[in-house]
């Protein structure tokens, strides 16, 4: 496990996250692009491995039938995406990489919804690039 700290732009939301492994992923779906203002670069943090110092500034909304997205209510920073699952209704955190105090050393694991990536950007490297159809199939959803 690797421990990382981070915060939103204004510092109202601070956290410590334990990453295992420290792998980043990118989502190009239209919801993530609108929410993040670009592709969503994230790392998965198990819900038991996320410690939020003060959650009072966190604002969460249900963005689909299966997930919720959170932002800082003070500065508006994108925070995390969570599948609505588990006993308390919330699954692991898909934490925005840009919030980490030190995002170095992460390994790009994959891109999802890669066929929906705007043609004005692309990422280099040898990693899987799943299409919409492949992504939905992996998560057991209909397309």
Secondary structure by P-SEA (a helix, b strand, c coil): cbbbbcccccccccbbbbbccbbbbbbccaaaaaaacccbbbbbbccccccccccccbbbbbcccccccccccccccccccccccccccccccccccccccccccccccccccccccccccccccbbbbbcaaaaaaaacccc
